[in-house]
Amino acid sequence: MKSSVMPSTVQLNEEAKIELTQEVEETVATEAINNKNETFTVSQMWNRQRQVRSASDRIRKWNLN
């Protein structure tokens, strides 16, 4: 059975090197900035802690079986 194997080193031409090393402009996540002023309540914190505990309990029970 024949198979084609790629070489271990890849040769890039100069145009590809320049294209790969160009700087890319980043965009700002405006939704994250707008949500910055929302308050984090005690009930939200309690719910997150409860979810973490229940997730870790499920993993622990699964590993014991």
PDBQT receptor file of N, H, CA, C and O in Angstrom, charges set to zero:
ATOM      1  N   MET A   1       0.844  -1.173   0.000  1.00  0.00    +0.000 N 
ATOM      2  CA  MET A   1       0.000   0.000   0.000  1.00  0.00    +0.000 C 
ATOM      3  C   MET A   1       0.890   1.237   0.000  1.00  0.00    +0.000 C 
ATOM      4  O   MET A   1       1.788   1.371   0.832  1.00  0.00    +0.000 OA
ATOM      5  N   LYS A   2       0.631   2.134  -0.938  1.00  0.00    +0.000 N 
ATOM      6  H   LYS A   2      -0.098   2.025  -1.613  1.00  0.00    +0.000 HD
ATOM      7  CA  LYS A   2       1.421   3.359  -1.036  1.00  0.00    +0.000 C 
ATOM      8  C   LYS A   2       0.796   4.447  -0.175  1.00  0.00    +0.000 C 
ATOM      9  O   LYS A   2      -0.423   4.521  -0.025  1.00  0.00    +0.000 OA
ATOM     10  N   SER A   3       1.642   5.272   0.375  1.00  0.00    +0.000 N 
ATOM     11  H   SER A   3       2.632   5.211   0.253  1.00  0.00    +0.000 HD
ATOM     12  CA  SER A   3       1.157   6.429   1.125  1.00  0.00    +0.000 C 
ATOM     13  C   SER A   3       2.095   7.588   0.876  1.00  0.00    +0.000 C 
ATOM     14  O   SER A   3       3.302   7.401   0.720  1.00  0.00    +0.000 OA
ATOM     15  N   SER A   4       1.538   8.783   0.839  1.00  0.00    +0.000 N 
ATOM     16  H   SER A   4       0.558   8.935   0.966  1.00  0.00    +0.000 HD
ATOM     17  CA  SER A   4       2.374   9.961   0.637  1.00  0.00    +0.000 C 
ATOM     18  C   SER A   4       2.679  10.562   2.003  1.00  0.00    +0.000 C 
ATOM     19  O   SER A   4       1.798  10.711   2.850  1.00  0.00    +0.000 OA
ATOM     20  N   VAL A   5       3.935  10.898   2.190  1.00  0.00    +0.000 N 
ATOM     21  H   VAL A   5       4.650  10.777   1.502  1.00  0.00    +0.000 HD
ATOM     22  CA  VAL A   5       4.387  11.431   3.471  1.00  0.00    +0.000 C 
ATOM     23  C   VAL A   5       4.893  12.837   3.246  1.00  0.00    +0.000 C 
ATOM     24  O   VAL A   5       5.635  13.102   2.300  1.00  0.00    +0.000 OA
ATOM     25  N   MET A   6       4.478  13.755   4.144  1.00  0.00    +0.000 N 
ATOM     26  H   MET A   6       3.876  13.540   4.913  1.00  0.00    +0.000 HD
ATOM     27  CA  MET A   6       4.950  15.132   4.037  1.00  0.00    +0.000 C 
ATOM     28  C   MET A   6       6.353  15.231   4.608  1.00  0.00    +0.000 C 
ATOM     29  O   MET A   6       6.684  14.514   5.552  1.00  0.00    +0.000 OA
ATOM     30  N   PRO A   7       7.167  16.088   4.065  1.00  0.00    +0.000 N 
ATOM     31  CA  PRO A   7       8.512  16.257   4.608  1.00  0.00    +0.000 C 
ATOM     32  C   PRO A   7       8.465  16.858   6.015  1.00  0.00    +0.000 C 
ATOM     33  O   PRO A   7       7.515  17.560   6.360  1.00  0.00    +0.000 OA
ATOM     34  N   SER A   8       9.485  16.583   6.819  1.00  0.00    +0.000 N 
ATOM     35  H   SER A   8      10.257  16.012   6.538  1.00  0.00    +0.000 HD
ATOM     36  CA  SER A   8       9.499  17.064   8.197  1.00  0.00    +0.000 C 
ATOM     37  C   SER A   8       9.722  18.568   8.289  1.00  0.00    +0.000 C 
ATOM     38  O   SER A   8       9.301  19.195   9.262  1.00  0.00    +0.000 OA
ATOM     39  N   THR A   9      10.372  19.150   7.302  1.00  0.00    +0.000 N 
ATOM     40  H   THR A   9      10.714  18.641   6.513  1.00  0.00    +0.000 HD
ATOM     41  CA  THR A   9      10.559  20.594   7.289  1.00  0.00    +0.000 C 
ATOM     42  C   THR A   9       9.841  21.172   6.080  1.00  0.00    +0.000 C 
ATOM     43  O   THR A   9       9.857  20.599   4.990  1.00  0.00    +0.000 OA
ATOM     44  N   VAL A  10       9.217  22.309   6.296  1.00  0.00    +0.000 N 
ATOM     45  H   VAL A  10       9.204  22.775   7.181  1.00  0.00    +0.000 HD
ATOM     46  CA  VAL A  10       8.467  22.951   5.222  1.00  0.00    +0.000 C 
ATOM     47  C   VAL A  10       9.205  24.207   4.812  1.00  0.00    +0.000 C 
ATOM     48  O   VAL A  10       9.585  25.021   5.654  1.00  0.00    +0.000 OA
ATOM     49  N   GLN A  11       9.404  24.357   3.529  1.00  0.00    +0.000 N 
ATOM     50  H   GLN A  11       9.096  23.696   2.845  1.00  0.00    +0.000 HD
ATOM     51  CA  GLN A  11      10.083  25.539   3.003  1.00  0.00    +0.000 C 
ATOM     52  C   GLN A  11       9.033  26.591   2.647  1.00  0.00    +0.000 C 
ATOM     53  O   GLN A  11       8.092  26.309   1.905  1.00  0.00    +0.000 OA
ATOM     54  N   LEU A  12       9.198  27.815   3.183  1.00  0.00    +0.000 N 
ATOM     55  H   LEU A  12       9.962  28.045   3.786  1.00  0.00    +0.000 HD
ATOM     56  CA  LEU A  12       8.286  28.914   2.886  1.00  0.00    +0.000 C 
ATOM     57  C   LEU A  12       8.991  29.914   1.986  1.00  0.00    +0.000 C 
ATOM     58  O   LEU A  12      10.172  30.209   2.162  1.00  0.00    +0.000 OA
ATOM     59  N   ASN A  13       8.249  30.425   1.023  1.00  0.00    +0.000 N 
ATOM     60  H   ASN A  13       7.289  30.184   0.879  1.00  0.00    +0.000 HD
ATOM     61  CA  ASN A  13       8.846  31.464   0.193  1.00  0.00    +0.000 C 
ATOM     62  C   ASN A  13       8.787  32.793   0.940  1.00  0.00    +0.000 C 
ATOM     63  O   ASN A  13       8.143  32.893   1.985  1.00  0.00    +0.000 OA
ATOM     64  N   GLU A  14       9.446  33.794   0.415  1.00  0.00    +0.000 N 
ATOM     65  H   GLU A  14       9.969  33.712  -0.433  1.00  0.00    +0.000 HD
ATOM     66  CA  GLU A  14       9.536  35.094   1.103  1.00  0.00    +0.000 C 
ATOM     67  C   GLU A  14       8.170  35.747   1.264  1.00  0.00    +0.000 C 
ATOM     68  O   GLU A  14       7.899  36.356   2.298  1.00  0.00    +0.000 OA
ATOM     69  N   GLU A  15       7.309  35.631   0.261  1.00  0.00    +0.000 N 
ATOM     70  H   GLU A  15       7.530  35.137  -0.579  1.00  0.00    +0.000 HD
ATOM     71  CA  GLU A  15       5.980  36.247   0.361  1.00  0.00    +0.000 C 
ATOM     72  C   GLU A  15       5.180  35.640   1.509  1.00  0.00    +0.000 C 
ATOM     73  O   GLU A  15       4.502  36.367   2.235  1.00  0.00    +0.000 OA
ATOM     74  N   ALA A  16       5.247  34.334   1.685  1.00  0.00    +0.000 N 
ATOM     75  H   ALA A  16       5.798  33.743   1.095  1.00  0.00    +0.000 HD
ATOM     76  CA  ALA A  16       4.523  33.674   2.765  1.00  0.00    +0.000 C 
ATOM     77  C   ALA A  16       5.084  34.084   4.120  1.00  0.00    +0.000 C 
ATOM     78  O   ALA A  16       4.323  34.270   5.070  1.00  0.00    +0.000 OA
ATOM     79  N   LYS A  17       6.403  34.229   4.224  1.00  0.00    +0.000 N 
ATOM     80  H   LYS A  17       7.020  34.079   3.452  1.00  0.00    +0.000 HD
ATOM     81  CA  LYS A  17       7.006  34.657   5.493  1.00  0.00    +0.000 C 
ATOM     82  C   LYS A  17       6.544  36.053   5.875  1.00  0.00    +0.000 C 
ATOM     83  O   LYS A  17       6.223  36.315   7.035  1.00  0.00    +0.000 OA
ATOM     84  N   ILE A  18       6.510  36.952   4.892  1.00  0.00    +0.000 N 
ATOM     85  H   ILE A  18       6.771  36.739   3.950  1.00  0.00    +0.000 HD
ATOM     86  CA  ILE A  18       6.085  38.329   5.170  1.00  0.00    +0.000 C 
ATOM     87  C   ILE A  18       4.617  38.342   5.588  1.00  0.00    +0.000 C 
ATOM     88  O   ILE A  18       4.245  39.041   6.532  1.00  0.00    +0.000 OA
ATOM     89  N   GLU A  19       3.792  37.580   4.897  1.00  0.00    +0.000 N 
ATOM     90  H   GLU A  19       4.094  37.013   4.131  1.00  0.00    +0.000 HD
ATOM     91  CA  GLU A  19       2.365  37.539   5.214  1.00  0.00    +0.000 C 
ATOM     92  C   GLU A  19       2.117  36.971   6.607  1.00  0.00    +0.000 C 
ATOM     93  O   GLU A  19       1.234  37.454   7.315  1.00  0.00    +0.000 OA
ATOM     94  N   LEU A  20       2.868  35.966   7.009  1.00  0.00    +0.000 N 
ATOM     95  H   LEU A  20       3.586  35.573   6.434  1.00  0.00    +0.000 HD
ATOM     96  CA  LEU A  20       2.671  35.345   8.317  1.00  0.00    +0.000 C 
ATOM     97  C   LEU A  20       3.170  36.211   9.461  1.00  0.00    +0.000 C 
ATOM     98  O   LEU A  20       2.681  36.090  10.585  1.00  0.00    +0.000 OA
ATOM     99  N   THR A  21       4.135  37.082   9.196  1.00  0.00    +0.000 N 
ATOM    100  H   THR A  21       4.532  37.180   8.283  1.00  0.00    +0.000 HD
ATOM    101  CA  THR A  21       4.718  37.880  10.277  1.00  0.00    +0.000 C 
ATOM    102  C   THR A  21       4.150  39.290  10.365  1.00  0.00    +0.000 C 
ATOM    103  O   THR A  21       4.631  40.086  11.172  1.00  0.00    +0.000 OA
ATOM    104  N   GLN A  22       3.142  39.628   9.562  1.00  0.00    +0.000 N 
ATOM    105  H   GLN A  22       2.751  38.982   8.906  1.00  0.00    +0.000 HD
ATOM    106  CA  GLN A  22       2.550  40.954   9.635  1.00  0.00    +0.000 C 
ATOM    107  C   GLN A  22       1.716  41.083  10.901  1.00  0.00    +0.000 C 
ATOM    108  O   GLN A  22       1.131  40.116  11.390  1.00  0.00    +0.000 OA
ATOM    109  N   GLU A  23       1.680  42.294  11.409  1.00  0.00    +0.000 N 
ATOM    110  H   GLU A  23       2.156  43.080  11.012  1.00  0.00    +0.000 HD
ATOM    111  CA  GLU A  23       0.918  42.559  12.636  1.00  0.00    +0.000 C 
ATOM    112  C   GLU A  23      -0.569  42.636  12.314  1.00  0.00    +0.000 C 
ATOM    113  O   GLU A  23      -0.967  43.214  11.303  1.00  0.00    +0.000 OA
ATOM    114  N   VAL A  24      -1.379  42.048  13.181  1.00  0.00    +0.000 N 
ATOM    115  H   VAL A  24      -1.055  41.579  14.002  1.00  0.00    +0.000 HD
ATOM    116  CA  VAL A  24      -2.827  42.045  13.002  1.00  0.00    +0.000 C 
ATOM    117  C   VAL A  24      -3.426  43.020  13.995  1.00  0.00    +0.000 C 
ATOM    118  O   VAL A  24      -3.077  43.009  15.175  1.00  0.00    +0.000 OA
ATOM    119  N   GLU A  25      -4.332  43.867  13.514  1.00  0.00    +0.000 N 
ATOM    120  H   GLU A  25      -4.616  43.875  12.555  1.00  0.00    +0.000 HD
ATOM    121  CA  GLU A  25      -4.989  44.814  14.409  1.00  0.00    +0.000 C 
ATOM    122  C   GLU A  25      -6.049  44.088  15.224  1.00  0.00    +0.000 C 
ATOM    123  O   GLU A  25      -6.770  43.237  14.705  1.00  0.00    +0.000 OA
ATOM    124  N   GLU A  26      -6.136  44.432  16.504  1.00  0.00    +0.000 N 
ATOM    125  H   GLU A  26      -5.550  45.123  16.926  1.00  0.00    +0.000 HD
ATOM    126  CA  GLU A  26      -7.102  43.792  17.384  1.00  0.00    +0.000 C 
ATOM    127  C   GLU A  26      -8.332  44.671  17.543  1.00  0.00    +0.000 C 
ATOM    128  O   GLU A  26      -8.255  45.896  17.443  1.00  0.00    +0.000 OA
ATOM    129  N   THR A  27      -9.454  44.035  17.790  1.00  0.00    +0.000 N 
ATOM    130  H   THR A  27      -9.516  43.040  17.871  1.00  0.00    +0.000 HD
ATOM    131  CA  THR A  27     -10.688  44.778  18.052  1.00  0.00    +0.000 C 
ATOM    132  C   THR A  27     -10.990  44.711  19.543  1.00  0.00    +0.000 C 
ATOM    133  O   THR A  27     -10.593  43.767  20.227  1.00  0.00    +0.000 OA
ATOM    134  N   VAL A  28     -11.682  45.702  20.028  1.00  0.00    +0.000 N 
ATOM    135  H   VAL A  28     -12.004  46.469  19.473  1.00  0.00    +0.000 HD
ATOM    136  CA  VAL A  28     -12.012  45.780  21.445  1.00  0.00    +0.000 C 
ATOM    137  C   VAL A  28     -13.397  45.188  21.655  1.00  0.00    +0.000 C 
ATOM    138  O   VAL A  28     -14.322  45.465  20.892  1.00  0.00    +0.000 OA
ATOM    139  N   ALA A  29     -13.533  44.373  22.690  1.00  0.00    +0.000 N 
ATOM    140  H   ALA A  29     -12.781  44.148  23.310  1.00  0.00    +0.000 HD
ATOM    141  CA  ALA A  29     -14.830  43.776  23.021  1.00  0.00    +0.000 C 
ATOM    142  C   ALA A  29     -15.665  44.813  23.750  1.00  0.00    +0.000 C 
ATOM    143  O   ALA A  29     -15.539  44.978  24.963  1.00  0.00    +0.000 OA
ATOM    144  N   THR A  30     -16.516  45.507  23.016  1.00  0.00    +0.000 N 
ATOM    145  H   THR A  30     -16.619  45.372  22.030  1.00  0.00    +0.000 HD
ATOM    146  CA  THR A  30     -17.304  46.583  23.612  1.00  0.00    +0.000 C 
ATOM    147  C   THR A  30     -18.365  46.048  24.570  1.00  0.00    +0.000 C 
ATOM    148  O   THR A  30     -18.722  46.736  25.527  1.00  0.00    +0.000 OA
ATOM    149  N   GLU A  31     -18.874  44.844  24.337  1.00  0.00    +0.000 N 
ATOM    150  H   GLU A  31     -18.584  44.286  23.560  1.00  0.00    +0.000 HD
ATOM    151  CA  GLU A  31     -19.879  44.283  25.244  1.00  0.00    +0.000 C 
ATOM    152  C   GLU A  31     -19.304  44.055  26.629  1.00  0.00    +0.000 C 
ATOM    153  O   GLU A  31     -19.993  44.264  27.627  1.00  0.00    +0.000 OA
ATOM    154  N   ALA A  32     -18.050  43.630  26.705  1.00  0.00    +0.000 N 
ATOM    155  H   ALA A  32     -17.490  43.460  25.894  1.00  0.00    +0.000 HD
ATOM    156  CA  ALA A  32     -17.419  43.395  27.998  1.00  0.00    +0.000 C 
ATOM    157  C   ALA A  32     -17.248  44.703  28.749  1.00  0.00    +0.000 C 
ATOM    158  O   ALA A  32     -17.399  44.743  29.970  1.00  0.00    +0.000 OA
ATOM    159  N   ILE A  33     -16.938  45.764  28.038  1.00  0.00    +0.000 N 
ATOM    160  H   ILE A  33     -16.816  45.732  27.046  1.00  0.00    +0.000 HD
ATOM    161  CA  ILE A  33     -16.769  47.074  28.682  1.00  0.00    +0.000 C 
ATOM    162  C   ILE A  33     -18.113  47.587  29.176  1.00  0.00    +0.000 C 
ATOM    163  O   ILE A  33     -18.185  48.150  30.268  1.00  0.00    +0.000 OA
ATOM    164  N   ASN A  34     -19.173  47.409  28.409  1.00  0.00    +0.000 N 
ATOM    165  H   ASN A  34     -19.115  46.951  27.522  1.00  0.00    +0.000 HD
ATOM    166  CA  ASN A  34     -20.502  47.882  28.806  1.00  0.00    +0.000 C 
ATOM    167  C   ASN A  34     -21.035  47.134  30.016  1.00  0.00    +0.000 C 
ATOM    168  O   ASN A  34     -21.761  47.720  30.819  1.00  0.00    +0.000 OA
ATOM    169  N   ASN A  35     -20.701  45.863  30.173  1.00  0.00    +0.000 N 
ATOM    170  H   ASN A  35     -20.112  45.387  29.521  1.00  0.00    +0.000 HD
ATOM    171  CA  ASN A  35     -21.192  45.066  31.290  1.00  0.00    +0.000 C 
ATOM    172  C   ASN A  35     -20.353  45.247  32.545  1.00  0.00    +0.000 C 
ATOM    173  O   ASN A  35     -20.626  44.615  33.565  1.00  0.00    +0.000 OA
ATOM    174  N   LYS A  36     -19.356  46.085  32.486  1.00  0.00    +0.000 N 
ATOM    175  H   LYS A  36     -19.135  46.599  31.658  1.00  0.00    +0.000 HD
ATOM    176  CA  LYS A  36     -18.432  46.253  33.604  1.00  0.00    +0.000 C 
ATOM    177  C   LYS A  36     -19.118  46.846  34.835  1.00  0.00    +0.000 C 
ATOM    178  O   LYS A  36     -18.709  46.557  35.960  1.00  0.00    +0.000 OA
ATOM    179  N   ASN A  37     -20.134  47.655  34.649  1.00  0.00    +0.000 N 
ATOM    180  H   ASN A  37     -20.466  47.890  33.736  1.00  0.00    +0.000 HD
ATOM    181  CA  ASN A  37     -20.754  48.354  35.770  1.00  0.00    +0.000 C 
ATOM    182  C   ASN A  37     -21.857  47.553  36.454  1.00  0.00    +0.000 C 
ATOM    183  O   ASN A  37     -22.431  48.031  37.432  1.00  0.00    +0.000 OA
ATOM    184  N   GLU A  38     -22.172  46.349  35.972  1.00  0.00    +0.000 N 
ATOM    185  H   GLU A  38     -21.706  45.961  35.177  1.00  0.00    +0.000 HD
ATOM    186  CA  GLU A  38     -23.201  45.546  36.627  1.00  0.00    +0.000 C 
ATOM    187  C   GLU A  38     -22.694  45.055  37.979  1.00  0.00    +0.000 C 
ATOM    188  O   GLU A  38     -21.512  44.748  38.135  1.00  0.00    +0.000 OA
ATOM    189  N   THR A  39     -23.594  44.983  38.948  1.00  0.00    +0.000 N 
ATOM    190  H   THR A  39     -24.554  45.232  38.821  1.00  0.00    +0.000 HD
ATOM    191  CA  THR A  39     -23.193  44.531  40.278  1.00  0.00    +0.000 C 
ATOM    192  C   THR A  39     -23.265  43.017  40.356  1.00  0.00    +0.000 C 
ATOM    193  O   THR A  39     -24.071  42.383  39.675  1.00  0.00    +0.000 OA
ATOM    194  N   PHE A  40     -22.430  42.459  41.179  1.00  0.00    +0.000 N 
ATOM    195  H   PHE A  40     -21.775  42.975  41.733  1.00  0.00    +0.000 HD
ATOM    196  CA  PHE A  40     -22.377  41.018  41.403  1.00  0.00    +0.000 C 
ATOM    197  C   PHE A  40     -22.948  40.757  42.779  1.00  0.00    +0.000 C 
ATOM    198  O   PHE A  40     -22.349  41.142  43.784  1.00  0.00    +0.000 OA
ATOM    199  N   THR A  41     -24.108  40.104  42.840  1.00  0.00    +0.000 N 
ATOM    200  H   THR A  41     -24.594  39.792  42.024  1.00  0.00    +0.000 HD
ATOM    201  CA  THR A  41     -24.819  39.962  44.100  1.00  0.00    +0.000 C 
ATOM    202  C   THR A  41     -24.355  38.715  44.864  1.00  0.00    +0.000 C 
ATOM    203  O   THR A  41     -23.676  37.845  44.320  1.00  0.00    +0.000 OA
ATOM    204  N   VAL A  42     -24.737  38.662  46.113  1.00  0.00    +0.000 N 
ATOM    205  H   VAL A  42     -25.289  39.369  46.555  1.00  0.00    +0.000 HD
ATOM    206  CA  VAL A  42     -24.399  37.532  46.969  1.00  0.00    +0.000 C 
ATOM    207  C   VAL A  42     -25.077  36.262  46.457  1.00  0.00    +0.000 C 
ATOM    208  O   VAL A  42     -24.496  35.179  46.516  1.00  0.00    +0.000 OA
ATOM    209  N   SER A  43     -26.292  36.392  45.959  1.00  0.00    +0.000 N 
ATOM    210  H   SER A  43     -26.765  37.272  45.910  1.00  0.00    +0.000 HD
ATOM    211  CA  SER A  43     -26.996  35.204  45.453  1.00  0.00    +0.000 C 
ATOM    212  C   SER A  43     -26.310  34.648  44.203  1.00  0.00    +0.000 C 
ATOM    213  O   SER A  43     -26.282  33.432  44.014  1.00  0.00    +0.000 OA
ATOM    214  N   GLN A  44     -25.759  35.512  43.350  1.00  0.00    +0.000 N 
ATOM    215  H   GLN A  44     -25.783  36.499  43.504  1.00  0.00    +0.000 HD
ATOM    216  CA  GLN A  44     -25.023  35.033  42.185  1.00  0.00    +0.000 C 
ATOM    217  C   GLN A  44     -23.767  34.285  42.621  1.00  0.00    +0.000 C 
ATOM    218  O   GLN A  44     -23.422  33.255  42.041  1.00  0.00    +0.000 OA
ATOM    219  N   MET A  45     -23.090  34.798  43.634  1.00  0.00    +0.000 N 
ATOM    220  H   MET A  45     -23.370  35.634  44.105  1.00  0.00    +0.000 HD
ATOM    221  CA  MET A  45     -21.897  34.138  44.145  1.00  0.00    +0.000 C 
ATOM    222  C   MET A  45     -22.259  32.775  44.740  1.00  0.00    +0.000 C 
ATOM    223  O   MET A  45     -21.548  31.795  44.517  1.00  0.00    +0.000 OA
ATOM    224  N   TRP A  46     -23.345  32.707  45.486  1.00  0.00    +0.000 N 
ATOM    225  H   TRP A  46     -23.923  33.503  45.667  1.00  0.00    +0.000 HD
ATOM    226  CA  TRP A  46     -23.781  31.452  46.088  1.00  0.00    +0.000 C 
ATOM    227  C   TRP A  46     -24.107  30.427  45.010  1.00  0.00    +0.000 C 
ATOM    228  O   TRP A  46     -23.735  29.260  45.132  1.00  0.00    +0.000 OA
ATOM    229  N   ASN A  47     -24.809  30.857  43.942  1.00  0.00    +0.000 N 
ATOM    230  H   ASN A  47     -25.112  31.805  43.843  1.00  0.00    +0.000 HD
ATOM    231  CA  ASN A  47     -25.159  29.948  42.851  1.00  0.00    +0.000 C 
ATOM    232  C   ASN A  47     -23.907  29.411  42.155  1.00  0.00    +0.000 C 
ATOM    233  O   ASN A  47     -23.848  28.227  41.820  1.00  0.00    +0.000 OA
ATOM    234  N   ARG A  48     -22.925  30.254  41.938  1.00  0.00    +0.000 N 
ATOM    235  H   ARG A  48     -22.973  31.215  42.210  1.00  0.00    +0.000 HD
ATOM    236  CA  ARG A  48     -21.689  29.795  41.292  1.00  0.00    +0.000 C 
ATOM    237  C   ARG A  48     -20.947  28.786  42.164  1.00  0.00    +0.000 C 
ATOM    238  O   ARG A  48     -20.447  27.778  41.665  1.00  0.00    +0.000 OA
ATOM    239  N   GLN A  49     -20.876  29.056  43.449  1.00  0.00    +0.000 N 
ATOM    240  H   GLN A  49     -21.282  29.875  43.854  1.00  0.00    +0.000 HD
ATOM    241  CA  GLN A  49     -20.209  28.120  44.346  1.00  0.00    +0.000 C 
ATOM    242  C   GLN A  49     -20.954  26.791  44.387  1.00  0.00    +0.000 C 
ATOM    243  O   GLN A  49     -20.331  25.730  44.421  1.00  0.00    +0.000 OA
ATOM    244  N   ARG A  50     -22.273  26.844  44.385  1.00  0.00    +0.000 N 
ATOM    245  H   ARG A  50     -22.779  27.706  44.358  1.00  0.00    +0.000 HD
ATOM    246  CA  ARG A  50     -23.083  25.632  44.409  1.00  0.00    +0.000 C 
ATOM    247  C   ARG A  50     -22.877  24.824  43.129  1.00  0.00    +0.000 C 
ATOM    248  O   ARG A  50     -22.792  23.597  43.183  1.00  0.00    +0.000 OA
ATOM    249  N   GLN A  51     -22.797  25.492  41.990  1.00  0.00    +0.000 N 
ATOM    250  H   GLN A  51     -22.866  26.489  41.946  1.00  0.00    +0.000 HD
ATOM    251  CA  GLN A  51     -22.587  24.799  40.721  1.00  0.00    +0.000 C 
ATOM    252  C   GLN A  51     -21.213  24.141  40.678  1.00  0.00    +0.000 C 
ATOM    253  O   GLN A  51     -21.072  23.039  40.148  1.00  0.00    +0.000 OA
ATOM    254  N   VAL A  52     -20.214  24.796  41.222  1.00  0.00    +0.000 N 
ATOM    255  H   VAL A  52     -20.329  25.691  41.653  1.00  0.00    +0.000 HD
ATOM    256  CA  VAL A  52     -18.875  24.218  41.244  1.00  0.00    +0.000 C 
ATOM    257  C   VAL A  52     -18.851  22.981  42.121  1.00  0.00    +0.000 C 
ATOM    258  O   VAL A  52     -18.260  21.966  41.752  1.00  0.00    +0.000 OA
ATOM    259  N   ARG A  53     -19.485  23.060  43.271  1.00  0.00    +0.000 N 
ATOM    260  H   ARG A  53     -19.964  23.885  43.571  1.00  0.00    +0.000 HD
ATOM    261  CA  ARG A  53     -19.522  21.904  44.164  1.00  0.00    +0.000 C 
ATOM    262  C   ARG A  53     -20.232  20.733  43.506  1.00  0.00    +0.000 C 
ATOM    263  O   ARG A  53     -19.757  19.600  43.585  1.00  0.00    +0.000 OA
ATOM    264  N   SER A  54     -21.360  20.989  42.861  1.00  0.00    +0.000 N 
ATOM    265  H   SER A  54     -21.746  21.909  42.797  1.00  0.00    +0.000 HD
ATOM    266  CA  SER A  54     -22.112  19.894  42.269  1.00  0.00    +0.000 C 
ATOM    267  C   SER A  54     -21.342  19.281  41.091  1.00  0.00    +0.000 C 
ATOM    268  O   SER A  54     -21.407  18.071  40.874  1.00  0.00    +0.000 OA
ATOM    269  N   ALA A  55     -20.619  20.103  40.336  1.00  0.00    +0.000 N 
ATOM    270  H   ALA A  55     -20.567  21.086  40.512  1.00  0.00    +0.000 HD
ATOM    271  CA  ALA A  55     -19.834  19.577  39.218  1.00  0.00    +0.000 C 
ATOM    272  C   ALA A  55     -18.686  18.711  39.727  1.00  0.00    +0.000 C 
ATOM    273  O   ALA A  55     -18.416  17.649  39.167  1.00  0.00    +0.000 OA
ATOM    274  N   SER A  56     -18.018  19.154  40.771  1.00  0.00    +0.000 N 
ATOM    275  H   SER A  56     -18.238  20.018  41.225  1.00  0.00    +0.000 HD
ATOM    276  CA  SER A  56     -16.902  18.367  41.302  1.00  0.00    +0.000 C 
ATOM    277  C   SER A  56     -17.413  17.081  41.954  1.00  0.00    +0.000 C 
ATOM    278  O   SER A  56     -16.739  16.052  41.900  1.00  0.00    +0.000 OA
ATOM    279  N   ASP A  57     -18.593  17.128  42.568  1.00  0.00    +0.000 N 
ATOM    280  H   ASP A  57     -19.141  17.964  42.612  1.00  0.00    +0.000 HD
ATOM    281  CA  ASP A  57     -19.181  15.910  43.147  1.00  0.00    +0.000 C 
ATOM    282  C   ASP A  57     -19.485  14.883  42.066  1.00  0.00    +0.000 C 
ATOM    283  O   ASP A  57     -19.251  13.690  42.259  1.00  0.00    +0.000 OA
ATOM    284  N   ARG A  58     -20.009  15.343  40.919  1.00  0.00    +0.000 N 
ATOM    285  H   ARG A  58     -20.199  16.313  40.763  1.00  0.00    +0.000 HD
ATOM    286  CA  ARG A  58     -20.313  14.424  39.821  1.00  0.00    +0.000 C 
ATOM    287  C   ARG A  58     -19.047  13.767  39.304  1.00  0.00    +0.000 C 
ATOM    288  O   ARG A  58     -19.035  12.566  39.031  1.00  0.00    +0.000 OA
ATOM    289  N   ILE A  59     -17.988  14.538  39.170  1.00  0.00    +0.000 N 
ATOM    290  H   ILE A  59     -17.998  15.513  39.391  1.00  0.00    +0.000 HD
ATOM    291  CA  ILE A  59     -16.722  13.983  38.678  1.00  0.00    +0.000 C 
ATOM    292  C   ILE A  59     -16.178  12.972  39.675  1.00  0.00    +0.000 C 
ATOM    293  O   ILE A  59     -15.706  11.905  39.282  1.00  0.00    +0.000 OA
ATOM    294  N   ARG A  60     -16.242  13.297  40.958  1.00  0.00    +0.000 N 
ATOM    295  H   ARG A  60     -16.626  14.164  41.277  1.00  0.00    +0.000 HD
ATOM    296  CA  ARG A  60     -15.739  12.411  41.994  1.00  0.00    +0.000 C 
ATOM    297  C   ARG A  60     -16.509  11.098  42.013  1.00  0.00    +0.000 C 
ATOM    298  O   ARG A  60     -15.912  10.027  42.125  1.00  0.00    +0.000 OA
ATOM    299  N   LYS A  61     -17.859  11.179  41.903  1.00  0.00    +0.000 N 
ATOM    300  H   LYS A  61     -18.343  12.049  41.812  1.00  0.00    +0.000 HD
ATOM    301  CA  LYS A  61     -18.676   9.969  41.907  1.00  0.00    +0.000 C 
ATOM    302  C   LYS A  61     -18.399   9.121  40.668  1.00  0.00    +0.000 C 
ATOM    303  O   LYS A  61     -18.372   7.893  40.746  1.00  0.00    +0.000 OA
ATOM    304  N   TRP A  62     -18.191   9.783  39.519  1.00  0.00    +0.000 N 
ATOM    305  H   TRP A  62     -18.212  10.781  39.456  1.00  0.00    +0.000 HD
ATOM    306  CA  TRP A  62     -17.920   9.069  38.268  1.00  0.00    +0.000 C 
ATOM    307  C   TRP A  62     -16.585   8.325  38.360  1.00  0.00    +0.000 C 
ATOM    308  O   TRP A  62     -16.466   7.207  37.859  1.00  0.00    +0.000 OA
ATOM    309  N   ASN A  63     -15.582   8.938  38.996  1.00  0.00    +0.000 N 
ATOM    310  H   ASN A  63     -15.679   9.846  39.403  1.00  0.00    +0.000 HD
ATOM    311  CA  ASN A  63     -14.260   8.313  39.111  1.00  0.00    +0.000 C 
ATOM    312  C   ASN A  63     -14.272   7.139  40.082  1.00  0.00    +0.000 C 
ATOM    313  O   ASN A  63     -13.443   6.237  39.958  1.00  0.00    +0.000 OA
ATOM    314  N   LEU A  64     -15.190   7.126  41.044  1.00  0.00    +0.000 N 
ATOM    315  H   LEU A  64     -15.863   7.859  41.146  1.00  0.00    +0.000 HD
ATOM    316  CA  LEU A  64     -15.243   6.027  42.010  1.00  0.00    +0.000 C 
ATOM    317  C   LEU A  64     -15.873   4.780  41.405  1.00  0.00    +0.000 C 
ATOM    318  O   LEU A  64     -15.580   3.665  41.837  1.00  0.00    +0.000 OA
ATOM    319  N   ASN A  65     -16.725   4.957  40.420  1.00  0.00    +0.000 N 
ATOM    320  H   ASN A  65     -16.963   5.863  40.069  1.00  0.00    +0.000 HD
ATOM    321  CA  ASN A  65     -17.409   3.788  39.825  1.00  0.00    +0.000 C 
ATOM    322  C   ASN A  65     -16.559   3.071  38.840  1.00  0.00    +0.000 C 
ATOM    323  O   ASN A  65     -16.993   2.075  38.261  1.00  0.00    +0.000 OA
TER     324      ASN A  65
